Amino acid sequence: MHQFSVTNLPGTSCARLLPLVLAMLVGGCSLMPDYQRPLAPVAPRFSGDATSSVSSLPVADIGWREVFTDPALRRVIELTLANNRDLRVAVLNIEKARAQYGVQRAALFPTVNASASETASRTPADLSASGSVTTGRSYSATLGFSSYELDLFGRVRSLSAQAIESFFSTAETRRSTQISLVAEVATAYLTLAADQDRLKLAQNTLDSQSRTYHLNQRSFDLGNASALTLRQAQTSVESARVDVESFTAQVAQDRNALVLLAGIELPDALLPTSLPDIAAAAANPLATIPPGLPSDLLQRRPDILQAEHDLRSANASIGAARAAFYPRISLTASAGSSSASLSGLFKGGSGAWSFSPGISLPIFDAGANRANLTIATTNRDIYVAQYEKAIQTAFREVSDALAQRGTLGRQLAAQEALVDASSEAFRLSEARFKYGIDSYLSVLDSQRSLYTARQNLIGTRLSRFTNLVTFYKTLGGGWVETTGTPVASIVTDVPVREQ
């Protein structure tokens, strides 16, 4: 297949165009521009000190089963991949794109049809040459094709290449949908677990404050406590009761969100009751990846691959727009047998054939072809910008995840220390109140500080886990599943990209 570029088709002299036309008539040509992947407009590495093991680390090959090791969460993800409707639509879109590519590719070949017909006619006497009524019959059986375009200038091949790139883009959309879905399920699962912990903390606080309130109630009845102290204790009880009801509703909403993602009702045995131990986050393979990752890992992200296939598709459409400046040659041909009687249809001497070549040469189109070429070229430039923007966005997402991962460990340690300090302050304030040194207001302040610190600790632990989920998503997820059935594999029987 010959390839060349034509940058200024209109206005080309006939003398210069003649050798070009002769070459295309001999072997057929493609007017598609040679595709060149744009350079990534980002730094070669993410922030951090690179280590010697980074270049050989198969980061993008870490499967979701290696990242999400909790058995219940794994089962929820498997059910989601089998039942989620958005993913099902993405898979069906692949089949649709495959069929559209098949339709376009079929234009490269002639469509052959077989036909058989009978023609009968009656001629009245006054119109007949013999002066009497005549009846004539003819029979024919043919095999042929009509309006088959000789793709001398690569128009049909360009459209076929455009269709297959659209197919590959749709396949990457499905992969991107799956990775996002896995991340959403994991985040929803962890959020439900965190809200379960918040609900338990609120219930424990309510039980503790209820006991304190009853003690103050007895002291008030005996005249050993003031009405102010009793009402202050009551505010703690009612505040805790409000939180219990609020987190009860939030847990129900979290479960509904998880069920919607899964696309199927989930049994209680698969639902989390609390966040995993923080040691599980530290042991996660994504938590041990050193900084300084090479940014070319981003080119394996499905959304970036999708953007590149869209760019390739736009590049192929330029070839079709360029071919519109040149003649289109079509052929219609048939061969078969014709006879005045059915018995003689296939006898010797009954053969018949027809051959009708046609050529269409654009002479004047008021600039439509030039405008279409400008549209195709501009679309290609738009997709270049979108491809570069996709890489920049991915670079930022990974950089943000790395930056947050580097601080969450220290933030978690500081929050745990704050909980310990708040717990000790609460213990001391209770002791000072019992000995009459401070009022009950100091106990309330210490208690609220401790409650807030514990709630924030749950939120920080949740952030530690969801950061790993975000890191998995921003790296493009896993391509290889090393355990279990590889649910993440895309559809098989993918056509080979045409050159």
C-alpha positions in Angstrom: 0.0 0.0 0.0 1.4 3.4 -1.0 1.1 6.4 1.3 1.7 10.0 0.6 0.5 13.4 1.8 -1.2 16.1 -0.2 -1.1 19.4 1.5 -2.6 21.6 -1.2 -4.8 19.5 -3.4 -6.7 22.3 -5.2 -4.7 24.2 -7.7 -2.2 21.3 -8.4 -1.1 21.4 -12.1 -2.1 18.6 -14.4 1.5 17.9 -15.3 2.4 17.4 -11.7 -0.8 15.4 -11.0 -0.5 13.0 -13.9 2.3 10.8 -12.4 0.5 10.7 -9.2 -2.7 9.5 -10.8 -0.9 6.9 -12.8 0.8 5.5 -9.7 -2.5 5.3 -7.9 -4.1 3.5 -10.8 -1.4 0.9 -10.7 -1.4 0.0 -7.0 -4.0 2.1 -5.1 -3.1 4.7 -2.5 -4.0 6.1 0.9 -4.2 9.8 1.5 -4.2 9.4 5.3 -1.5 11.4 7.0 1.2 9.3 8.8 0.1 9.1 12.5 2.6 10.4 15.1 1.7 10.2 18.8 2.0 13.7 20.3 4.6 14.2 23.0 3.2 14.0 26.5 3.1 17.6 27.9 4.0 16.6 31.4 7.2 16.0 33.4 9.0 12.6 32.8 8.4 11.6 36.5 6.0 12.3 39.3 7.3 14.1 42.3 9.5 12.3 44.7 12.9 10.7 44.7 13.1 7.9 42.1 14.5 4.6 43.2 16.3 2.0 41.2 13.4 -0.3 41.3 10.8 2.1 39.9 11.4 1.5 36.2 10.9 -2.3 36.6 7.8 -2.0 38.9 4.7 -3.3 37.0 2.4 -0.7 38.7 -0.3 -0.8 36.0 -0.4 -4.6 36.2 -1.5 -4.7 39.8 -5.0 -6.3 39.6 -8.0 -5.1 41.7 -8.0 -8.4 43.6 -4.4 -7.6 44.8 -5.5 -4.1 45.9 -8.8 -5.1 47.6 -8.0 -8.1 49.6 -11.0 -8.2 51.9 -13.1 -11.3 50.9 -16.4 -9.6 51.4 -15.4 -6.6 49.3 -14.0 -8.8 46.6 -17.3 -10.7 46.4 -19.3 -7.4 46.2 -17.0 -6.2 43.4 -17.5 -9.5 41.5 -21.3 -9.2 41.9 -21.1 -5.6 40.7 -19.1 -6.5 37.6 -21.7 -9.1 36.7 -24.8 -7.0 37.4 -24.1 -3.3 37.0 -26.2 -1.8 34.3 -23.7 0.9 33.3 -21.0 -1.7 32.7 -23.5 -3.8 30.7 -24.3 -0.8 28.5 -20.6 -0.3 27.9 -20.1 -3.9 26.8 -23.1 -3.7 24.5 -21.6 -0.5 23.0 -18.5 -2.5 22.1 -20.7 -5.0 20.2 -22.4 -2.1 18.5 -19.1 -0.5 17.5 -17.8 -3.9 16.3 -20.9 -4.3 14.0 -20.5 -0.7 12.7 -16.9 -1.5 11.8 -18.0 -4.7 10.0 -20.5 -2.6 8.0 -17.8 -0.1 7.0 -15.2 -2.8 6.2 -17.7 -4.6 4.0 -17.5 -1.6 1.6 -14.0 -2.8 0.7 -15.4 -5.8 -1.1 -18.1 -6.0 -3.8 -21.5 -7.2 -2.8 -22.4 -10.1 -5.1 -26.1 -10.9 -5.7 -27.8 -13.8 -7.6 -31.1 -13.1 -9.2 -33.6 -15.0 -11.4 -36.5 -13.4 -13.2 -39.3 -14.0 -15.7 -40.8 -11.3 -17.9 -44.1 -11.9 -19.6 -45.9 -9.5 -22.0 -49.1 -9.5 -24.1 -49.3 -7.4 -27.3 -52.8 -6.7 -28.7 -53.6 -7.5 -32.3 -53.7 -3.8 -33.5 -50.2 -3.3 -32.2 -48.7 -6.6 -33.2 -46.7 -6.8 -36.4 -48.5 -10.1 -37.3 -51.9 -8.6 -36.8 -52.8 -11.1 -34.1 -52.4 -11.2 -30.3 -49.0 -12.2 -29.3 -47.6 -13.3 -25.9 -43.9 -13.2 -25.2 -41.9 -14.6 -22.3 -38.3 -14.3 -21.3 -36.3 -15.9 -18.5 -32.9 -14.9 -17.0 -30.6 -15.9 -14.2 -27.6 -13.7 -13.4 -24.8 -13.2 -10.9 -23.3 -9.8 -10.4 -22.5 -6.8 -8.4 -23.5 -3.1 -8.6 -21.9 0.2 -7.8 -18.7 -1.3 -6.4 -16.2 1.5 -5.8 -12.6 0.9 -6.9 -10.8 2.4 -3.9 -7.9 3.9 -5.9 -7.5 6.9 -3.6 -8.1 5.1 -0.2 -11.4 6.7 0.7 -13.1 3.5 1.7 -9.9 2.3 3.5 -9.7 5.6 5.4 -13.4 5.2 6.5 -12.6 1.6 7.5 -9.6 2.7 9.6 -11.8 5.4 11.2 -14.4 2.8 12.1 -11.9 0.4 13.7 -10.4 3.2 15.7 -13.9 4.1 17.0 -14.3 0.4 17.9 -11.0 0.5 19.9 -12.0 3.7 21.6 -15.3 2.1 22.7 -13.4 -0.9 24.1 -11.2 1.5 26.1 -14.4 3.3 27.3 -15.6 -0.1 28.7 -12.3 -0.6 30.5 -12.4 2.9 31.9 -16.0 2.3 33.1 -15.0 -0.9 34.8 -12.0 0.6 36.6 -14.2 3.6 37.8 -16.9 1.2 38.8 -14.5 -0.9 40.9 -13.2 2.3 42.6 -16.8 3.5 43.2 -17.8 0.2 44.8 -14.7 0.1 47.0 -15.3 3.8 48.1 -19.0 3.1 48.8 -18.1 0.0 50.8 -15.5 1.8 52.9 -17.9 4.8 53.4 -20.5 2.4 54.7 -18.0 0.9 57.0 -16.9 4.3 58.3 -20.5 5.4 58.9 -21.1 2.2 60.8 -18.1 3.1 63.1 -19.6 6.6 63.5 -23.0 5.2 64.4 -21.3 2.9 67.0 -19.4 5.8 68.5 -22.6 7.8 68.7 -24.5 4.9 70.3 -21.7 4.3 72.8 -21.6 8.1 73.6 -25.4 8.1 74.1 -25.2 5.1 76.5 -22.4 6.8 78.5 -24.1 10.2 78.6 -27.4 8.5 79.6 -25.8 6.9 82.6 -24.2 10.2 83.6 -27.5 12.0 83.2 -29.2 9.4 85.5 -26.5 9.9 88.1 -26.9 13.6 88.0 -30.7 13.2 88.2 -30.3 11.2 91.5 -27.8 13.8 92.8 -30.3 16.6 91.9 -33.1 14.7 93.7 -30.9 14.4 96.8 -30.0 18.1 96.6 -26.3 17.4 95.8 -26.4 18.8 92.2 -27.9 22.0 90.7 -30.5 22.2 88.0 -27.9 23.8 85.7 -25.7 20.7 86.0 -28.6 18.4 85.3 -29.7 20.4 82.2 -26.1 20.5 81.0 -25.9 16.7 81.3 -29.2 16.5 79.4 -27.9 18.5 76.5 -25.1 15.9 76.0 -27.7 13.1 76.0 -29.9 14.8 73.4 -27.0 15.8 71.2 -25.8 12.1 71.2 -29.4 11.0 70.4 -29.5 13.4 67.4 -26.2 11.9 66.1 -27.5 8.4 66.5 -30.5 9.1 64.4 -28.5 11.0 61.8 -25.9 8.2 61.4 -28.7 5.6 61.3 -30.2 7.3 58.3 -26.7 7.8 56.7 -25.9 4.1 57.0 -29.2 3.2 55.3 -28.4 5.7 52.5 -24.9 4.2 52.1 -26.3 0.8 51.8 -28.8 1.9 49.1 -25.9 3.5 47.2 -23.9 0.3 47.3 -26.9 -1.8 46.2 -27.4 0.6 43.3 -23.8 0.2 42.2 -24.0 -3.6 42.5 -27.2 -3.8 40.6 -28.4 -6.6 42.9 -29.5 -6.9 46.5 -26.6 -7.6 48.7 -26.8 -10.1 51.6 -26.0 -8.7 55.1 -23.1 -11.1 55.3 -21.3 -9.1 52.6 -21.9 -5.7 54.2 -19.1 -4.2 56.4 -19.6 -3.6 60.1 -16.5 -1.4 60.6 -13.4 -0.2 58.8 -10.6 -2.7 58.5 -7.6 -2.4 60.7 -5.3 0.4 59.6 -2.5 -2.2 59.2 -4.3 -3.5 56.1 -3.8 -0.1 54.4 0.0 -0.1 55.3 0.3 -3.7 53.8 -1.4 -2.8 50.5 0.8 -3.0 47.5 -0.1 0.5 46.4 1.1 1.8 49.8 4.6 0.5 49.2 5.1 1.9 45.7 8.0 4.4 46.0 7.7 8.0 44.7 9.3 9.1 41.4 7.2 6.9 39.2 7.7 7.4 35.4 4.9 9.4 33.9 4.7 7.3 30.8 2.7 4.8 32.9 -0.2 7.1 32.2 -0.3 6.0 28.6 -1.7 2.7 29.8 -4.7 4.4 31.3 -7.9 3.5 29.4 -9.1 7.0 29.2 -5.8 8.1 27.6 -5.9 5.2 25.2 -9.4 6.1 24.3 -8.3 9.7 23.6 -5.5 8.3 21.4 -7.9 6.1 19.4 -10.2 9.1 18.9 -7.2 11.0 17.6 -6.3 8.1 15.2 -9.9 8.0 14.0 -9.8 11.8 13.3 -6.5 11.3 11.5 -8.0 8.6 9.3 -11.0 10.9 8.4 -8.5 13.3 6.8 -7.7 10.6 4.2 -11.3 10.3 3.3 -11.7 14.1 3.0 -8.6 14.3 0.8 -9.9 11.5 -1.5 -13.0 13.5 -2.2 -10.9 15.8 -4.5 -10.2 12.8 -6.8 -12.4 10.8 -9.2 -14.6 8.0 -7.9 -14.7 4.9 -10.1 -17.6 2.5 -9.7 -18.3 -0.8 -11.4 -21.5 -2.6 -12.1 -21.3 -6.0 -13.8 -23.4 -9.1 -14.2 -23.1 -12.5 -16.0 -25.7 -15.2 -16.5 -28.1 -16.7 -18.9 -31.2 -15.5 -20.8 -33.7 -17.4 -22.9 -37.2 -17.0 -24.3 -38.1 -20.4 -22.8 -37.5 -21.8 -19.4 -36.2 -25.0 -20.8 -33.5 -23.2 -22.8 -32.3 -21.0 -20.0 -29.1 -23.0 -19.4 -28.5 -24.3 -22.9 -25.5 -23.4 -25.0 -25.7 -19.9 -26.6 -27.9 -18.5 -23.9 -25.1 -16.7 -22.0 -25.5 -13.0 -21.3 -23.4 -10.3 -19.6 -23.2 -6.6 -18.9 -20.5 -4.3 -17.7 -21.1 -0.7 -16.8 -18.1 1.2 -15.4 -18.7 4.7 -14.2 -16.5 7.6 -13.1 -17.4 10.7 -11.1 -15.0 13.6 -11.2 -15.6 16.7 -9.0 -15.6 19.8 -11.1 -17.4 22.4 -9.0 -18.7 22.0 -5.5 -18.6 25.6 -4.3 -15.8 24.8 -1.9 -17.6 22.0 -0.1 -14.7 19.5 -0.4 -12.2 22.1 0.8 -14.4 22.9 3.7 -14.8 19.2 4.6 -11.0 18.8 4.5 -10.7 21.8 6.8 -13.2 20.3 9.2 -11.4 17.0 9.2 -8.0 18.6 9.8 -9.4 20.9 12.6 -11.1 17.9 14.2 -7.7 16.1 14.3 -6.1 19.2 15.9 -9.0 19.2 18.5 -8.4 15.6 19.4 -4.6 16.3 19.7 -5.5 19.0 22.3 -7.9 16.6 24.1 -5.3 13.9 24.1 -2.8 16.2 25.7 -5.4 17.5 28.2 -6.2 13.9 29.2 -2.6 13.2 29.9 -2.3 16.4 32.0 -5.4 15.6 33.9 -4.2 12.1 34.6 -0.8 13.5 35.7 -2.5 15.8 38.2 -4.7 13.0 39.6 -1.8 10.7 40.2 0.3 13.6 41.7 -2.6 14.5 44.0 -3.0 10.9 45.2 0.8 10.6 45.8 0.8 13.9 47.7 -2.1 12.9 49.9 -0.6 9.5 50.5 2.6 11.0 51.8 0.8 13.1 54.4 -2.0 10.8 55.5 0.2 8.6 57.6 1.5 11.5 59.6 -2.0 13.0 59.8 -3.4 9.7 61.1 -0.6 9.5 63.8 -1.4 13.1 64.8 -5.1 12.4 65.0 -4.5 9.3 67.2 -2.4 11.4 69.5 -5.1 14.0 69.6 -7.7 11.4 70.7 -5.3 10.2 73.4 -4.8 13.7 74.7 -8.5 14.5 74.5 -9.3 11.3 76.4 -6.9 12.2 79.2 -8.3 15.7 79.3 -11.8 14.4 79.7 -10.7 12.0 82.5 -9.0 14.9 84.4 -12.0 17.2 83.9 -14.3 14.6 85.3 -12.1 14.1 88.3 -11.9 17.9 89.0 -15.7 18.1 88.7 -16.2 15.3 91.2 -13.9 17.1 93.7 -15.7 20.4 93.2 -12.8 22.2 91.6 -14.5 22.9 88.2 -18.0 23.2 87.0 -19.7 20.6 84.8 -19.2 23.0 81.8 -15.5 22.0 81.7 -16.6 18.3 81.6 -18.9 19.1 78.7 -16.2 20.9 76.7 -13.7 18.0 77.2 -16.4 15.5 76.3 -17.3 17.3 73.1 -13.6 17.6 72.2 -13.1 13.9 72.7 -16.2 13.0 70.7 -15.1 15.3 67.8 -11.5 13.9 67.9 -12.8 10.3 67.7 -15.2 11.2 64.8 -12.3 12.9 62.9 -10.1 9.8 63.5 -12.7 7.7 61.7 -12.7 10.2 58.9 -8.9 10.1 58.7 -8.8 6.4 58.6 -11.4 6.4 55.8 -9.2 8.9 53.9 -6.3 6.5 54.3 -8.2 3.7 52.6 -9.9 5.8 50.0 -6.6 7.3 49.0 -5.4 3.8 47.9 -8.7 3.4 45.9 -8.0 6.7 44.2 -4.4 5.7 43.5 -5.6 2.4 42.0 -8.0 4.4 39.7 -5.6 7.1 38.7 -3.0 4.6 37.7 -5.4 3.0 35.3 -6.3 -0.1 37.4 -4.9 -3.6 36.8 -4.6 -5.2 33.4 -3.6 -8.6 34.7 -5.6 -10.6 37.3 -3.3 -12.9 39.1 -6.0 -14.5 41.3 -9.4 -15.8 40.5 -11.2 -15.5 37.2 -10.0 -12.5 35.1 -13.3 -10.5 35.2 -11.4 -7.5 33.9 -10.6 -8.9 30.5 -12.3 -7.1 27.5 -14.1 -8.9 24.8 -12.2 -11.2 22.6 -11.9 -11.5 18.8 -10.8 -7.9 18.5 -10.0 -7.0 14.8 -6.4 -6.1 14.0 -5.8 -2.4 13.3 -5.3 -1.7 9.6 -2.2 0.1 8.6 
